[in-house]
Amino acid sequence: MSDQLYEPLLLDRKNTSKTLNETIERCIGEFGWAQLLQSVLVSLSWIFDAQQTFISVFTDTHAVNEWLLHKQGVSSVLSGLPASSFFIGCVIGGLVLSTLADTKLGRKNMLVFSCLVMSVAGTITSVSTNIWIYSFLRFLSWIWKGYYWDLCYLFCQQS
């Protein structure tokens, strides 16, 4: 009776693995062509993420300088509007749209839709004509970016 007190409750001596590879194969199975294809398709969504990062890093400063440098007395609020709009959009998207994942639309469909909205808004952002349209499109794309980050985190936790 005293020996049972010192043994771990969940110890399964039959299925113990000696190496990390054996543990992974025991838990998820062998890595085949289907898993490789799924990994490649899921990784393609990072193209849209890279597109949005490229736009935010390289175009915000250029766009603000192009629209505002020739005007004297422009407030710092207006010059910081594009940067603030995408941060606020990310917070709102992460908080407000996160409930859409559990609706009838489904998580995968919403992930594809959020990538589509981000890419369309990002493309239209590149041809915007003034700072107000530019800021609105940045806000729109980053609302869906915040939602995209929530979904990716959710998928990672479930797998």
C-alpha positions as CSV (number, residue, x, y, z in Angstrom):
1,M,0.0,0.0,0.0
2,S,2.8,2.5,0.8
3,D,4.4,1.8,-2.6
4,Q,1.4,3.1,-4.4
5,L,1.7,6.5,-2.6
6,Y,5.0,7.2,-4.3
7,E,4.2,6.2,-7.9
8,P,3.0,8.9,-10.3
9,L,-0.6,8.6,-11.2
10,L,-0.2,9.1,-15.0
11,L,2.9,7.2,-15.6
12,D,2.5,4.9,-18.6
13,R,5.6,2.7,-18.6
14,K,4.6,0.9,-21.9
15,N,4.6,4.1,-24.1
16,T,7.6,5.9,-22.8
17,S,9.7,7.4,-25.5
18,K,13.5,7.7,-25.3
19,T,14.0,10.5,-27.9
20,L,12.2,13.7,-28.9
21,N,11.5,12.3,-32.4
22,E,9.9,9.2,-30.9
23,T,7.7,11.4,-28.6
24,I,6.6,13.5,-31.6
25,E,5.8,10.5,-33.7
26,R,3.9,8.9,-30.9
27,C,1.8,12.1,-30.3
28,I,1.1,13.3,-33.9
29,G,2.1,10.5,-36.1
30,E,4.6,10.4,-39.0
31,F,5.2,13.5,-41.1
32,G,4.1,12.8,-44.6
33,W,3.1,14.6,-47.8
34,A,-0.3,15.6,-46.4
35,Q,1.3,17.4,-43.4
36,L,3.8,19.1,-45.7
37,L,1.1,20.4,-48.0
38,Q,-0.9,21.6,-45.1
39,S,2.1,23.4,-43.6
40,V,2.9,25.1,-46.9
41,L,-0.7,26.3,-47.3
42,V,-0.9,27.6,-43.8
43,S,2.4,29.3,-44.3
44,L,1.1,31.2,-47.3
45,S,-1.0,33.4,-45.0
46,W,2.3,35.0,-43.9
47,I,2.6,36.6,-47.3
48,F,-0.3,38.8,-46.4
49,D,1.2,39.5,-43.0
50,A,4.5,40.5,-44.7
51,Q,2.6,42.7,-47.1
52,Q,1.0,44.7,-44.2
53,T,4.3,44.9,-42.3
54,F,6.1,46.2,-45.5
55,I,3.4,48.8,-46.0
56,S,3.5,50.0,-42.4
57,V,7.3,50.2,-42.2
58,F,8.2,51.7,-45.5
59,T,5.3,53.8,-46.6
60,D,4.0,55.6,-43.5
61,T,6.9,58.0,-43.3
62,H,6.9,58.6,-47.0
63,A,3.2,59.2,-47.2
64,V,3.1,61.6,-44.3
65,N,6.1,63.5,-45.6
66,E,4.6,63.8,-49.0
67,W,1.2,65.1,-47.8
68,L,2.4,67.3,-44.9
69,L,5.8,68.7,-45.4
70,H,4.8,71.4,-47.8
71,K,2.2,72.7,-45.3
72,Q,3.3,75.0,-42.5
73,G,1.8,74.7,-39.0
74,V,0.5,71.1,-39.4
75,S,-0.4,69.7,-36.0
76,S,1.4,66.6,-34.7
77,V,-2.0,64.9,-34.3
78,L,-2.5,64.9,-38.1
79,S,1.0,63.8,-38.8
80,G,0.7,60.9,-36.3
81,L,-2.8,59.9,-37.5
82,P,-1.6,57.0,-39.8
83,A,0.5,55.4,-37.2
84,S,-2.2,55.8,-34.5
85,S,-5.0,54.5,-36.8
86,F,-3.4,51.1,-37.4
87,F,-2.6,50.6,-33.7
88,I,-6.1,51.5,-32.7
89,G,-7.5,49.3,-35.5
90,C,-5.5,46.3,-34.2
91,V,-6.8,46.7,-30.7
92,I,-10.4,47.1,-31.8
93,G,-10.1,44.2,-34.2
94,G,-8.6,41.9,-31.6
95,L,-11.3,42.8,-29.0
96,V,-14.5,43.3,-31.1
97,L,-14.1,40.8,-34.0
98,S,-12.7,37.9,-31.9
99,T,-16.2,36.6,-31.3
100,L,-16.7,36.0,-35.0
101,A,-14.6,32.9,-34.9
102,D,-17.2,30.9,-33.1
103,T,-20.1,31.8,-35.4
104,K,-21.6,29.8,-38.2
105,L,-19.0,31.4,-40.5
106,G,-16.3,29.2,-39.0
107,R,-12.7,29.9,-38.1
108,K,-11.0,28.9,-41.3
109,N,-13.4,30.8,-43.5
110,M,-12.9,33.9,-41.3
111,L,-9.2,33.5,-41.5
112,V,-9.3,33.5,-45.3
113,F,-11.7,36.4,-45.3
114,S,-9.5,38.5,-42.9
115,C,-6.4,37.8,-45.2
116,L,-8.5,38.9,-48.2
117,V,-9.7,42.1,-46.6
118,M,-6.2,42.9,-45.4
119,S,-4.7,42.4,-48.8
120,V,-7.4,44.4,-50.6
121,A,-7.2,47.3,-48.1
122,G,-3.4,47.2,-48.3
123,T,-3.5,47.4,-52.1
124,I,-5.9,50.3,-52.1
125,T,-3.8,52.0,-49.5
126,S,-1.0,52.2,-51.9
127,V,-3.0,54.5,-54.3
128,S,-4.7,56.6,-51.6
129,T,-4.8,60.3,-52.4
130,N,-4.8,62.0,-49.0
131,I,-3.9,61.4,-45.4
132,W,-7.6,60.8,-44.4
133,I,-8.2,58.0,-46.9
134,Y,-4.8,56.5,-46.1
135,S,-5.4,56.5,-42.4
136,F,-8.9,55.0,-42.8
137,L,-7.6,52.2,-45.0
138,R,-4.8,51.5,-42.6
139,F,-7.4,51.4,-39.8
140,L,-9.5,49.0,-41.8
141,S,-6.7,46.6,-42.7
142,W,-5.4,46.5,-39.1
143,I,-8.8,45.8,-37.7
144,W,-8.7,42.6,-39.6
145,K,-5.0,42.1,-38.7
146,G,-5.9,42.1,-35.0
147,Y,-8.6,39.5,-35.7
148,Y,-6.1,37.5,-37.8
149,W,-3.6,37.5,-34.9
150,D,-6.3,36.2,-32.6
151,L,-7.2,33.4,-35.0
152,C,-3.6,32.4,-35.5
153,Y,-3.1,32.3,-31.8
154,L,-6.2,30.2,-31.4
155,F,-5.2,27.8,-34.1
156,C,-1.7,27.4,-32.5
157,Q,-3.2,26.6,-29.1
158,Q,-5.6,24.0,-30.5
159,S,-3.1,22.1,-32.5
